[in-house]
Amino acid sequence: MSISERYRQLVADLIATVKQVEDEGGTARALKVLRNGADLLEDQVESVGEIPRMRIESHLSPILLDAHNLLDRARLLLVEDGLDASAARVWDIQQQLYRLLNDL
């Protein structure tokens, strides 16, 4: 799977997780941070396939790192709120994001 396909799958998984957290009654703080991370990644979905391979690392790395930090904060808020299943899903997405970052 290409970097752009993996990126798009990551964003789709994150959007689905945001909806699940909303359905499970996640707090406004956790949802806000989670949505910020999703929005940050979603802004690049269309252009990610157009970035030349030589520039993809310098373009995506800062975005992925910022998103990882937001997701980590959201995960900790979910744990604090007792939503361990939601926090585990966010952790899985963080791992996907980290693997993508390492493969750049």
ZIBEL-V803526 format. One line per field, one symbol per residue. ss: DSSP state (H for helix, E for strand, C for the rest). psi: psi as a letter, one per 20 degrees, with the letter a starting at -180 (. if undefined). burial: + if it has 9 or more other ideal C-beta (glycine too) atoms within 8 Angstrom, else -. A space follows every 50 residues. Layout:
ss=???
psi=???
burial=???
This chain:
ss=CCHHHHHHHHHHHHHHHHHHHHHCCCCHHHHHHHHHHHHHHHCCCCCHHH CCHHHHHHHHHHHHHHHHHHHHHHHHHHHHCCCHHHHHHHHHHHHHHHHH HHHC
psi=prghghghhggghgghhghghghikqqhgghggghggggghhhighihii pqhhihghghghghgggggghgggghhgghijmhgghhghghhhgggghg ghi.
burial=--++-++++++-+++-++-++--+-+---++-++++++-+++-++--+-- +----+---++-++++++-++++++++++-+-+--++-+++-++-+++-+ +--+
